Amino acid sequence: MRFNEMRRTINGISQRMLTLYSRGLERDGLVTRTVFPTIPPRVDYELTEVRAHAARALERLRTG
């Protein structure tokens, strides 16, 4: 998902807070960040397998 897509999806979040949050998710290994050398720069975020696995496990706990 592109950075601006996330920004439009999450109502009320500032660009600064989204940047800090997304960088933290990257640091924790939950998302990968890819920067494309375009003008303006294009930045994409994608869930890592660790995050996808955790989401599946949490869903199984939720649904019993």
Backbone atoms as SQL, in Angstrom:
CREATE TABLE atoms (id INTEGER PRIMARY KEY, chain TEXT, resi INTEGER, resn TEXT, atom TEXT, x REAL, y REAL, z REAL);
INSERT INTO atoms VALUES
  (1, 'A', 1, 'MET', 'N', 0.847, -1.157, 0.000),
  (2, 'A', 1, 'MET', 'CA', 0.000, 0.000, 0.000),
  (3, 'A', 1, 'MET', 'C', 0.902, 1.232, 0.000),
  (4, 'A', 2, 'ARG', 'N', 0.523, 2.206, -0.779),
  (5, 'A', 2, 'ARG', 'CA', 1.312, 3.434, -0.848),
  (6, 'A', 2, 'ARG', 'C', 1.062, 4.297, 0.378),
  (7, 'A', 3, 'PHE', 'N', 2.068, 5.104, 0.713),
  (8, 'A', 3, 'PHE', 'CA', 2.000, 5.945, 1.891),
  (9, 'A', 3, 'PHE', 'C', 0.753, 6.828, 1.881),
  (10, 'A', 4, 'ASN', 'N', 0.493, 7.494, 0.772),
  (11, 'A', 4, 'ASN', 'CA', -0.665, 8.389, 0.712),
  (12, 'A', 4, 'ASN', 'C', -1.989, 7.638, 0.795),
  (13, 'A', 5, 'GLU', 'N', -2.026, 6.394, 0.339),
  (14, 'A', 5, 'GLU', 'CA', -3.231, 5.577, 0.504),
  (15, 'A', 5, 'GLU', 'C', -3.499, 5.342, 1.987),
  (16, 'A', 6, 'MET', 'N', -2.426, 5.019, 2.721),
  (17, 'A', 6, 'MET', 'CA', -2.582, 4.818, 4.160),
  (18, 'A', 6, 'MET', 'C', -3.052, 6.107, 4.818),
  (19, 'A', 7, 'ARG', 'N', -2.491, 7.217, 4.410),
  (20, 'A', 7, 'ARG', 'CA', -2.845, 8.507, 5.003),
  (21, 'A', 7, 'ARG', 'C', -4.325, 8.833, 4.775),
  (22, 'A', 8, 'ARG', 'N', -4.833, 8.535, 3.581),
  (23, 'A', 8, 'ARG', 'CA', -6.253, 8.779, 3.303),
  (24, 'A', 8, 'ARG', 'C', -7.152, 7.805, 4.057),
  (25, 'A', 9, 'THR', 'N', -6.679, 6.594, 4.280),
  (26, 'A', 9, 'THR', 'CA', -7.465, 5.559, 4.946),
  (27, 'A', 9, 'THR', 'C', -7.599, 5.822, 6.444),
  (28, 'A', 10, 'ILE', 'N', -6.531, 6.344, 7.059),
  (29, 'A', 10, 'ILE', 'CA', -6.524, 6.573, 8.503),
  (30, 'A', 10, 'ILE', 'C', -6.909, 8.026, 8.751),
  (31, 'A', 11, 'ASN', 'N', -8.154, 8.241, 9.103),
  (32, 'A', 11, 'ASN', 'CA', -8.658, 9.600, 9.319),
  (33, 'A', 11, 'ASN', 'C', -7.981, 10.268, 10.506),
  (34, 'A', 12, 'GLY', 'N', -7.588, 11.529, 10.324),
  (35, 'A', 12, 'GLY', 'CA', -7.080, 12.332, 11.424),
  (36, 'A', 12, 'GLY', 'C', -5.626, 12.135, 11.783),
  (37, 'A', 13, 'ILE', 'N', -4.881, 11.322, 11.047),
  (38, 'A', 13, 'ILE', 'CA', -3.466, 11.122, 11.364),
  (39, 'A', 13, 'ILE', 'C', -2.636, 12.127, 10.566),
  (40, 'A', 14, 'SER', 'N', -1.651, 12.705, 11.222),
  (41, 'A', 14, 'SER', 'CA', -0.774, 13.650, 10.530),
  (42, 'A', 14, 'SER', 'C', 0.282, 12.868, 9.743),
  (43, 'A', 15, 'GLN', 'N', 0.877, 13.522, 8.783),
  (44, 'A', 15, 'GLN', 'CA', 1.926, 12.885, 7.985),
  (45, 'A', 15, 'GLN', 'C', 3.080, 12.478, 8.886),
  (46, 'A', 16, 'ARG', 'N', 3.423, 13.330, 9.836),
  (47, 'A', 16, 'ARG', 'CA', 4.529, 13.044, 10.757),
  (48, 'A', 16, 'ARG', 'C', 4.251, 11.793, 11.596),
  (49, 'A', 17, 'MET', 'N', 3.053, 11.693, 12.162),
  (50, 'A', 17, 'MET', 'CA', 2.731, 10.538, 12.994),
  (51, 'A', 17, 'MET', 'C', 2.675, 9.256, 12.170),
  (52, 'A', 18, 'LEU', 'N', 2.131, 9.331, 10.962),
  (53, 'A', 18, 'LEU', 'CA', 2.097, 8.142, 10.105),
  (54, 'A', 18, 'LEU', 'C', 3.501, 7.709, 9.733),
  (55, 'A', 19, 'THR', 'N', 4.370, 8.678, 9.466),
  (56, 'A', 19, 'THR', 'CA', 5.764, 8.355, 9.159),
  (57, 'A', 19, 'THR', 'C', 6.423, 7.660, 10.338),
  (58, 'A', 20, 'LEU', 'N', 6.262, 8.197, 11.531),
  (59, 'A', 20, 'LEU', 'CA', 6.863, 7.584, 12.721),
  (60, 'A', 20, 'LEU', 'C', 6.309, 6.184, 12.969),
  (61, 'A', 21, 'TYR', 'N', 5.004, 6.043, 12.836),
  (62, 'A', 21, 'TYR', 'CA', 4.361, 4.756, 13.066),
  (63, 'A', 21, 'TYR', 'C', 4.812, 3.706, 12.038),
  (64, 'A', 22, 'SER', 'N', 4.820, 4.103, 10.762),
  (65, 'A', 22, 'SER', 'CA', 5.204, 3.148, 9.719),
  (66, 'A', 22, 'SER', 'C', 6.671, 2.761, 9.823),
  (67, 'A', 23, 'ARG', 'N', 7.522, 3.700, 10.195),
  (68, 'A', 23, 'ARG', 'CA', 8.941, 3.369, 10.398),
  (69, 'A', 23, 'ARG', 'C', 9.119, 2.418, 11.581),
  (70, 'A', 24, 'GLY', 'N', 8.309, 2.594, 12.621),
  (71, 'A', 24, 'GLY', 'CA', 8.356, 1.669, 13.751),
  (72, 'A', 24, 'GLY', 'C', 7.929, 0.267, 13.358),
  (73, 'A', 25, 'LEU', 'N', 6.884, 0.173, 12.542),
  (74, 'A', 25, 'LEU', 'CA', 6.443, -1.140, 12.052),
  (75, 'A', 25, 'LEU', 'C', 7.526, -1.798, 11.212),
  (76, 'A', 26, 'GLU', 'N', 8.220, -0.991, 10.423),
  (77, 'A', 26, 'GLU', 'CA', 9.326, -1.522, 9.619),
  (78, 'A', 26, 'GLU', 'C', 10.451, -2.006, 10.534),
  (79, 'A', 27, 'ARG', 'N', 10.801, -1.205, 11.523),
  (80, 'A', 27, 'ARG', 'CA', 11.861, -1.566, 12.467),
  (81, 'A', 27, 'ARG', 'C', 11.532, -2.869, 13.189),
  (82, 'A', 28, 'ASP', 'N', 10.254, -3.057, 13.522),
  (83, 'A', 28, 'ASP', 'CA', 9.832, -4.253, 14.242),
  (84, 'A', 28, 'ASP', 'C', 9.639, -5.468, 13.338),
  (85, 'A', 29, 'GLY', 'N', 9.853, -5.297, 12.038),
  (86, 'A', 29, 'GLY', 'CA', 9.765, -6.420, 11.112),
  (87, 'A', 29, 'GLY', 'C', 8.358, -6.776, 10.685),
  (88, 'A', 30, 'LEU', 'N', 7.399, -5.850, 10.891),
  (89, 'A', 30, 'LEU', 'CA', 6.018, -6.144, 10.538),
  (90, 'A', 30, 'LEU', 'C', 5.654, -5.699, 9.122),
  (91, 'A', 31, 'VAL', 'N', 6.380, -4.733, 8.587),
  (92, 'A', 31, 'VAL', 'CA', 6.173, -4.293, 7.207),
  (93, 'A', 31, 'VAL', 'C', 7.524, -4.076, 6.534),
  (94, 'A', 32, 'THR', 'N', 7.519, -4.188, 5.223),
  (95, 'A', 32, 'THR', 'CA', 8.697, -3.804, 4.450),
  (96, 'A', 32, 'THR', 'C', 8.384, -2.491, 3.751),
  (97, 'A', 33, 'ARG', 'N', 9.387, -1.667, 3.615),
  (98, 'A', 33, 'ARG', 'CA', 9.244, -0.343, 2.997),
  (99, 'A', 33, 'ARG', 'C', 10.117, -0.317, 1.756),
  (100, 'A', 34, 'THR', 'N', 9.516, 0.016, 0.625),
  (101, 'A', 34, 'THR', 'CA', 10.252, 0.099, -0.636),
  (102, 'A', 34, 'THR', 'C', 10.116, 1.512, -1.181),
  (103, 'A', 35, 'VAL', 'N', 11.258, 2.148, -1.440),
  (104, 'A', 35, 'VAL', 'CA', 11.270, 3.501, -2.006),
  (105, 'A', 35, 'VAL', 'C', 11.664, 3.387, -3.464),
  (106, 'A', 36, 'PHE', 'N', 10.852, 3.962, -4.342),
  (107, 'A', 36, 'PHE', 'CA', 11.129, 3.955, -5.771),
  (108, 'A', 36, 'PHE', 'C', 11.692, 5.311, -6.172),
  (109, 'A', 37, 'PRO', 'N', 12.763, 5.322, -6.985),
  (110, 'A', 37, 'PRO', 'CA', 13.427, 6.579, -7.358),
  (111, 'A', 37, 'PRO', 'C', 12.660, 7.345, -8.435),
  (112, 'A', 38, 'THR', 'N', 11.504, 7.857, -8.069),
  (113, 'A', 38, 'THR', 'CA', 10.699, 8.637, -9.002),
  (114, 'A', 38, 'THR', 'C', 10.521, 10.037, -8.425),
  (115, 'A', 39, 'ILE', 'N', 9.986, 10.915, -9.227),
  (116, 'A', 39, 'ILE', 'CA', 9.680, 12.267, -8.759),
  (117, 'A', 39, 'ILE', 'C', 8.189, 12.475, -8.903),
  (118, 'A', 40, 'PRO', 'N', 7.453, 12.675, -7.827),
  (119, 'A', 40, 'PRO', 'CA', 7.891, 12.599, -6.430),
  (120, 'A', 40, 'PRO', 'C', 8.195, 11.158, -6.041),
  (121, 'A', 41, 'PRO', 'N', 8.973, 10.978, -4.974),
  (122, 'A', 41, 'PRO', 'CA', 9.317, 9.610, -4.563),
  (123, 'A', 41, 'PRO', 'C', 8.064, 8.787, -4.272),
  (124, 'A', 42, 'ARG', 'N', 8.102, 7.541, -4.657),
  (125, 'A', 42, 'ARG', 'CA', 7.005, 6.614, -4.373),
  (126, 'A', 42, 'ARG', 'C', 7.475, 5.663, -3.284),
  (127, 'A', 43, 'VAL', 'N', 6.694, 5.552, -2.226),
  (128, 'A', 43, 'VAL', 'CA', 7.028, 4.668, -1.111),
  (129, 'A', 43, 'VAL', 'C', 5.881, 3.689, -0.926),
  (130, 'A', 44, 'ASP', 'N', 6.192, 2.403, -0.973),
  (131, 'A', 44, 'ASP', 'CA', 5.200, 1.356, -0.777),
  (132, 'A', 44, 'ASP', 'C', 5.516, 0.585, 0.500),
  (133, 'A', 45, 'TYR', 'N', 4.461, 0.173, 1.187),
  (134, 'A', 45, 'TYR', 'CA', 4.587, -0.656, 2.382),
  (135, 'A', 45, 'TYR', 'C', 3.843, -1.956, 2.137),
  (136, 'A', 46, 'GLU', 'N', 4.430, -3.050, 2.624),
  (137, 'A', 46, 'GLU', 'CA', 3.814, -4.361, 2.458),
  (138, 'A', 46, 'GLU', 'C', 3.994, -5.152, 3.753),
  (139, 'A', 47, 'LEU', 'N', 2.958, -5.908, 4.115),
  (140, 'A', 47, 'LEU', 'CA', 3.059, -6.740, 5.313),
  (141, 'A', 47, 'LEU', 'C', 4.110, -7.815, 5.113),
  (142, 'A', 48, 'THR', 'N', 4.896, -8.070, 6.142),
  (143, 'A', 48, 'THR', 'CA', 5.862, -9.167, 6.084),
  (144, 'A', 48, 'THR', 'C', 5.150, -10.463, 6.427),
  (145, 'A', 49, 'GLU', 'N', 5.805, -11.558, 6.211),
  (146, 'A', 49, 'GLU', 'CA', 5.230, -12.864, 6.545),
  (147, 'A', 49, 'GLU', 'C', 5.011, -12.974, 8.054),
  (148, 'A', 50, 'VAL', 'N', 5.882, -12.354, 8.838),
  (149, 'A', 50, 'VAL', 'CA', 5.717, -12.367, 10.301),
  (150, 'A', 50, 'VAL', 'C', 4.381, -11.739, 10.667),
  (151, 'A', 51, 'ARG', 'N', 4.085, -10.591, 10.085),
  (152, 'A', 51, 'ARG', 'CA', 2.828, -9.881, 10.379),
  (153, 'A', 51, 'ARG', 'C', 1.626, -10.673, 9.874),
  (154, 'A', 52, 'ALA', 'N', 1.736, -11.240, 8.688),
  (155, 'A', 52, 'ALA', 'CA', 0.632, -12.012, 8.128),
  (156, 'A', 52, 'ALA', 'C', 0.355, -13.246, 8.983),
  (157, 'A', 53, 'HIS', 'N', 1.405, -13.897, 9.460),
  (158, 'A', 53, 'HIS', 'CA', 1.250, -15.074, 10.322),
  (159, 'A', 53, 'HIS', 'C', 0.585, -14.676, 11.638),
  (160, 'A', 54, 'ALA', 'N', 1.006, -13.575, 12.222),
  (161, 'A', 54, 'ALA', 'CA', 0.420, -13.108, 13.477),
  (162, 'A', 54, 'ALA', 'C', -1.061, -12.779, 13.293),
  (163, 'A', 55, 'ALA', 'N', -1.404, -12.166, 12.172),
  (164, 'A', 55, 'ALA', 'CA', -2.805, -11.818, 11.908),
  (165, 'A', 55, 'ALA', 'C', -3.656, -13.083, 11.810),
  (166, 'A', 56, 'ARG', 'N', -3.147, -14.103, 11.149),
  (167, 'A', 56, 'ARG', 'CA', -3.890, -15.360, 11.040),
  (168, 'A', 56, 'ARG', 'C', -4.082, -16.005, 12.417),
  (169, 'A', 57, 'ALA', 'N', -3.033, -15.981, 13.235),
  (170, 'A', 57, 'ALA', 'CA', -3.125, -16.565, 14.571),
  (171, 'A', 57, 'ALA', 'C', -4.127, -15.805, 15.429),
  (172, 'A', 58, 'LEU', 'N', -4.101, -14.492, 15.372),
  (173, 'A', 58, 'LEU', 'CA', -5.058, -13.694, 16.132),
  (174, 'A', 58, 'LEU', 'C', -6.487, -13.920, 15.651),
  (175, 'A', 59, 'GLU', 'N', -6.668, -14.078, 14.376),
  (176, 'A', 59, 'GLU', 'CA', -8.003, -14.338, 13.846),
  (177, 'A', 59, 'GLU', 'C', -8.523, -15.689, 14.344),
  (178, 'A', 60, 'ARG', 'N', -7.659, -16.701, 14.383),
  (179, 'A', 60, 'ARG', 'CA', -8.064, -18.003, 14.900),
  (180, 'A', 60, 'ARG', 'C', -8.458, -17.913, 16.375),
  (181, 'A', 61, 'LEU', 'N', -7.719, -17.118, 17.156),
  (182, 'A', 61, 'LEU', 'CA', -8.067, -16.932, 18.569),
  (183, 'A', 61, 'LEU', 'C', -9.416, -16.219, 18.702),
  (184, 'A', 62, 'ARG', 'N', -9.641, -15.247, 17.852),
  (185, 'A', 62, 'ARG', 'CA', -10.869, -14.463, 17.917),
  (186, 'A', 62, 'ARG', 'C', -12.089, -15.295, 17.574),
  (187, 'A', 63, 'THR', 'N', -11.951, -16.166, 16.572),
  (188, 'A', 63, 'THR', 'CA', -13.105, -16.939, 16.104),
  (189, 'A', 63, 'THR', 'C', -13.228, -18.273, 16.846),
  (190, 'A', 64, 'GLY', 'N', -12.224, -18.615, 17.623),
  (191, 'A', 64, 'GLY', 'CA', -12.315, -19.796, 18.463),
  (192, 'A', 64, 'GLY', 'C', -12.114, -21.045, 17.722);
